[in-house]
Amino acid sequence: MKKLYQSLFVNLIVLAFAQQTVLARGFAPASVNVDSAIMTELSPVVWVSGTVVSQNDAKIAAEISGRLTSLSVIGARVTQGDVIARIDDKQLKIQSREAQANVLNSKAYLRFLEAEVIRKKQLFKQKLSPETELDKTISERDIAKGNVIVAQARLDKIEQNIAYTQLKAPFSGMVTQRIANLGEYVDNGSAIIRLVEIENSEASVFVPIVAFKFLKKAKQLSVESPLGSGYAKIKALVPVANARSHLMEVRLDMSTFDWPIGLNFKAQVSNGPSEILLAVPRDALVLRRDGASVFRIIKSDQGITAEKIAVAIGVGMGGLVAVTSTDANKSIQAGDLVIIRGAERLQSGQSVVIKNNNHELISHHRNTEKKVSDNKGNQP
């Protein structure tokens, strides 16, 4: 019985090897997608965290004490100069009328004293009035001029306070928080509304200070978030690092991204010199227990086959990764087609059929077969 089991086991192994040989000979070609290996400039990178911030994020405070009579709702979009809150101005308007009357009285008294100075000068010339009377009238006139200025200044101050009862948006944005509520009495300097500019947003990213010399040459950074990915322009470098964290701040222009304020994302930052290296798409890597490998397309008279080449993984940047062949007899060259989809179960030497795109690979449409010569340089 034991010998029977051993015989069955041996037969199964032979059958498995035979099946792999049949597949490799092209009896069951696998559908794959391909892309080209290229020589490109790569540099070591690190992913750092960043946050989308607003250029203007302010808590608008009251500049006069009083009771709130109106207040913008949360989520309201306002433009620069729009009234976002109002404070009761009844008492101030009463004070304004009183101050206007004081200005009129002061000006009227000044006009009287100016005329009196003219009369006293004529009497003094005619020696009908002493010089001391003239000097006294001139002094009273000068004091009256000062009183007019003081009365006008008090009126201007009250008018300014009336203007302060209407809080206007210093910039365009959105009301994100009501710090005070309608009907509350607020003091001068107390915050009422938080206003955030949501247009022309930017991002704050903290990177290692050692990356400064590489960032000076860069114009943009690759960014990724749950809402998408893209490239953000560098607005400013702040080459001042915290003594404990050794991180410096980089500001990015996020105006082209429809990302909300406060969103966390990742940014790719170079932290080493660039090199020209042979690179393949990350999807071309096949990671197994025996190591990493890449399947290269081989064209021959017998058809199209996949050749497995063991590689060492190097620097990665974006969707590309540098590779170096670890097999002395096989190597990948720039321009070689490598399999980026469908290589998970391939065996070296197995026949393949190249498809246009991933949809065709999944659906196995036979009418999209392509020759290797037609696929060089095509993107999947």
C-alpha positions in Angstrom: 0.0 0.0 0.0 2.9 2.3 0.9 4.5 1.6 -2.5 1.2 2.5 -4.2 1.1 5.9 -2.5 4.7 6.6 -3.4 3.9 5.7 -7.0 0.9 8.0 -7.1 2.9 10.8 -5.7 5.7 10.4 -8.2 3.1 10.4 -11.0 1.5 13.6 -9.8 4.9 15.3 -9.8 5.6 14.1 -13.3 2.2 15.3 -14.4 2.7 18.7 -12.9 6.0 19.1 -14.7 4.5 17.9 -17.9 1.7 20.5 -17.5 4.2 23.3 -17.0 6.1 22.1 -20.1 2.9 22.1 -22.2 2.1 25.6 -21.1 5.6 26.8 -21.8 5.4 25.3 -25.3 2.5 27.6 -26.1 -0.5 25.3 -25.9 -2.3 27.7 -23.5 -1.0 31.3 -24.1 -1.6 33.7 -21.3 -3.0 37.2 -21.9 -0.8 40.0 -20.6 -0.2 43.7 -20.8 3.2 45.2 -21.4 5.3 48.3 -21.1 8.8 49.4 -21.9 11.9 49.5 -19.7 13.6 52.9 -20.0 16.7 54.7 -18.9 15.6 57.7 -16.8 16.7 60.0 -14.0 15.8 58.7 -10.6 16.6 59.9 -7.1 16.0 58.4 -3.6 12.8 59.9 -2.1 10.9 59.9 1.1 7.2 60.4 1.7 6.3 63.1 4.2 3.0 64.2 5.7 1.4 67.5 4.8 -1.8 69.4 5.5 -3.9 71.7 3.2 -4.1 75.1 4.9 -5.6 78.4 4.0 -3.6 81.5 3.1 -6.0 83.5 5.4 -7.7 81.9 8.4 -8.8 84.6 10.8 -11.1 85.1 13.9 -12.8 88.3 13.2 -13.2 90.3 16.4 -15.5 93.1 17.5 -13.9 96.6 17.5 -16.7 98.1 19.6 -18.8 96.8 22.5 -22.5 96.1 22.0 -25.2 93.6 21.3 -25.1 91.5 18.2 -28.1 92.1 16.0 -27.1 90.0 13.0 -24.6 87.3 12.2 -23.7 85.3 9.1 -24.6 81.6 9.1 -22.0 78.9 9.2 -21.1 77.9 5.6 -21.9 81.3 4.1 -19.6 82.3 1.3 -18.7 86.0 1.5 -16.6 88.3 -0.6 -14.2 91.0 0.6 -16.2 93.9 2.1 -19.4 92.0 2.8 -21.0 92.6 6.2 -20.7 89.4 8.2 -22.0 90.8 11.6 -23.8 93.8 13.0 -23.7 95.4 16.5 -26.5 97.5 17.8 -25.7 101.2 17.0 -28.6 103.1 18.5 -26.7 104.6 21.4 -23.8 105.6 19.1 -26.2 107.4 16.8 -27.5 109.4 19.7 -24.0 110.3 20.7 -23.3 111.2 17.1 -26.1 113.8 17.1 -24.9 115.3 20.3 -21.3 115.5 19.0 -22.6 117.2 15.8 -24.3 119.8 18.0 -21.1 120.4 19.9 -19.2 120.9 16.6 -21.8 123.5 15.5 -21.6 125.4 18.8 -17.8 125.4 18.8 -17.7 126.7 15.2 -20.3 129.4 16.0 -18.3 130.6 19.0 -15.1 130.6 17.0 -16.7 132.8 14.3 -17.9 135.3 17.1 -14.3 135.5 18.5 -12.7 136.0 15.1 -15.1 138.9 14.5 -14.3 140.2 18.0 -10.6 140.1 17.3 -11.1 142.3 14.2 -13.1 144.9 16.2 -10.6 144.9 19.1 -7.8 145.6 16.6 -9.6 148.6 15.2 -10.3 150.0 18.7 -6.7 149.4 19.7 -5.5 151.4 16.6 -7.9 154.2 17.5 -6.6 154.0 21.1 -10.1 153.3 22.4 -9.3 149.9 23.9 -6.2 148.7 25.8 -3.8 146.2 24.3 -4.6 143.6 27.1 -8.2 143.4 25.8 -7.0 142.6 22.4 -4.6 139.9 23.6 -7.3 138.3 25.7 -9.7 138.1 22.8 -7.0 136.6 20.6 -6.3 134.0 23.2 -10.0 133.1 23.5 -10.1 132.8 19.7 -7.2 130.4 19.7 -8.8 128.3 22.4 -12.0 128.2 20.5 -10.1 126.9 17.4 -8.8 124.1 19.6 -12.3 123.3 20.9 -13.6 123.0 17.3 -10.9 120.5 16.6 -11.6 118.5 19.7 -15.4 118.5 19.0 -14.8 117.4 15.4 -12.4 114.6 16.6 -15.1 113.3 19.1 -17.6 113.3 16.3 -15.2 111.4 14.0 -14.5 108.9 16.7 -18.2 108.2 17.2 -18.8 107.9 13.4 -15.9 105.5 13.3 -17.4 103.4 16.1 -20.7 103.4 14.2 -18.8 102.0 11.2 -17.3 99.4 13.5 -20.8 98.1 14.3 -20.7 96.6 10.8 -18.0 93.9 10.7 -16.9 93.5 7.1 -15.0 90.5 5.7 -11.3 91.5 5.3 -11.0 88.8 2.5 -13.2 86.5 0.5 -13.9 83.2 2.1 -16.4 81.0 4.1 -17.8 81.4 7.6 -16.7 78.3 9.4 -17.5 79.0 13.0 -19.8 81.3 15.1 -17.8 82.1 18.2 -20.5 84.4 19.5 -24.2 84.0 19.1 -26.9 86.3 17.9 -28.2 88.6 20.8 -25.0 88.3 22.9 -23.3 91.4 24.3 -19.7 91.4 23.0 -16.8 93.4 24.2 -14.2 95.3 22.2 -11.6 92.8 21.0 -13.7 89.6 21.5 -13.8 87.1 18.6 -17.1 86.8 16.9 -16.7 84.8 13.6 -14.0 82.6 12.1 -13.5 83.3 8.4 -11.4 81.0 6.2 -10.3 81.7 2.7 -11.0 78.5 0.7 -9.8 79.7 -2.7 -6.1 79.7 -3.6 -5.3 77.2 -0.8 -1.8 76.1 0.0 -0.1 73.3 1.9 2.3 73.0 4.7 4.8 70.2 4.5 7.6 69.5 6.9 10.6 67.8 5.4 14.1 66.8 6.7 16.5 69.7 6.6 19.0 67.5 4.7 16.7 67.7 1.7 17.1 71.5 1.4 19.8 71.4 -1.4 17.7 69.0 -3.5 14.5 71.0 -2.9 16.2 74.2 -4.2 16.4 72.6 -7.6 12.8 71.3 -7.6 9.8 73.2 -8.9 7.1 70.8 -7.8 6.4 67.8 -5.6 4.3 64.7 -6.2 1.4 64.6 -3.7 -1.2 61.9 -2.9 -4.3 61.8 -0.8 -7.6 59.8 -0.5 -9.0 62.4 -2.9 -6.5 61.9 -5.7 -2.9 62.7 -6.7 -0.9 65.1 -8.8 1.9 67.6 -8.7 1.9 70.8 -6.6 4.2 73.8 -7.2 6.6 74.8 -4.5 5.7 78.3 -3.3 8.3 78.8 -0.6 11.1 77.1 1.3 11.7 78.0 4.9 15.3 76.8 5.6 14.9 77.0 9.4 14.6 73.6 11.2 13.5 72.8 14.7 16.4 71.9 16.9 14.7 68.8 18.1 12.9 67.5 14.9 15.4 68.8 12.3 12.4 69.5 10.0 11.9 72.5 7.8 8.7 73.8 6.3 7.8 73.8 2.6 4.8 75.7 1.3 3.0 74.2 -1.8 0.5 75.9 -4.1 -2.7 73.8 -3.9 -5.0 76.2 -5.9 -5.3 73.6 -8.7 -6.5 70.9 -6.3 -10.1 70.6 -5.2 -9.0 69.5 -1.7 -10.7 70.8 1.5 -8.8 72.8 4.1 -7.4 70.6 6.8 -6.9 67.5 4.5 -3.8 65.4 5.3 -1.8 64.1 2.4 1.6 62.7 1.5 4.3 64.4 -0.5 7.3 62.8 -2.2 10.6 64.6 -1.4 14.0 63.8 -2.9 16.7 63.3 -0.3 19.6 62.2 -2.5 21.4 62.9 -5.8 19.8 61.9 -9.1 21.2 59.1 -11.3 20.4 57.8 -14.8 19.2 54.3 -14.1 17.3 51.5 -15.9 13.7 51.5 -14.7 10.6 49.5 -15.2 7.0 50.1 -14.0 6.3 49.0 -10.5 3.6 46.7 -11.8 6.3 44.7 -13.7 7.8 43.4 -10.4 6.9 39.9 -9.5 7.6 39.2 -5.8 7.9 35.6 -4.8 9.7 33.6 -2.1 12.8 33.2 -4.2 13.1 36.9 -4.8 12.0 39.6 -7.2 11.8 39.1 -10.9 10.6 40.6 -14.2 9.1 38.9 -17.2 10.5 40.1 -20.5 8.8 39.6 -23.8 10.8 37.4 -26.3 9.8 37.3 -30.0 10.9 34.3 -32.1 9.7 32.3 -35.1 7.8 30.1 -32.7 5.8 33.0 -31.3 5.8 35.3 -28.3 7.1 34.0 -25.0 7.8 35.4 -21.5 11.3 35.1 -20.1 11.8 35.4 -16.3 14.7 37.5 -15.2 15.7 37.8 -11.5 16.4 41.4 -10.5 17.5 43.5 -7.6 15.2 46.4 -6.8 16.8 49.8 -6.5 15.5 53.4 -6.2 11.8 53.9 -6.7 10.2 57.2 -7.9 6.6 57.6 -8.8 5.4 54.7 -10.8 8.9 53.6 -11.8 11.6 51.5 -10.0 15.2 50.9 -10.8 16.2 47.3 -11.4 19.4 45.4 -12.0 19.6 41.9 -13.3 21.1 39.4 -10.9 21.5 36.7 -13.6 24.9 36.9 -15.5 23.3 35.3 -18.6 20.2 37.5 -18.7 19.7 41.2 -18.5 17.1 43.8 -19.3 17.9 46.6 -21.7 16.2 49.9 -22.3 13.4 49.5 -24.8 12.6 45.9 -23.8 9.0 45.1 -23.3 8.2 43.8 -19.8 4.9 42.3 -18.6 3.0 44.6 -16.2 -0.2 42.6 -15.8 -0.8 38.9 -16.0 2.6 37.8 -14.8 1.6 36.4 -11.4 1.3 32.8 -12.6 3.6 32.8 -15.6 6.4 30.3 -16.1 9.6 31.2 -17.9 9.2 30.3 -21.6 5.4 30.3 -21.5 3.6 31.6 -24.6 1.7 34.9 -24.1 -0.8 37.0 -26.0 -0.3 40.8 -25.7 -3.5 42.8 -25.1 -4.2 46.5 -25.5 -5.4 47.3 -22.1 -6.5 45.9 -18.7 -10.2 45.6 -19.7 -9.2 43.4 -22.6 -6.9 41.4 -20.4 -9.8 40.6 -18.0 -12.4 39.9 -20.7 -10.0 37.8 -22.8 -11.2 39.4 -26.1 -9.2 37.6 -28.8 -9.6 40.4 -31.4 -7.1 42.6 -29.6 -4.0 40.5 -30.0 -1.0 42.5 -31.0 2.5 41.7 -32.2 5.5 42.8 -30.2 6.7 45.1 -32.9 3.3 47.0 -32.7 3.5 47.3 -28.9 6.8 49.0 -28.3 6.4 52.3 -26.5 2.6 51.8 -26.0 1.1 52.5 -22.6 -1.2 49.9 -21.1 
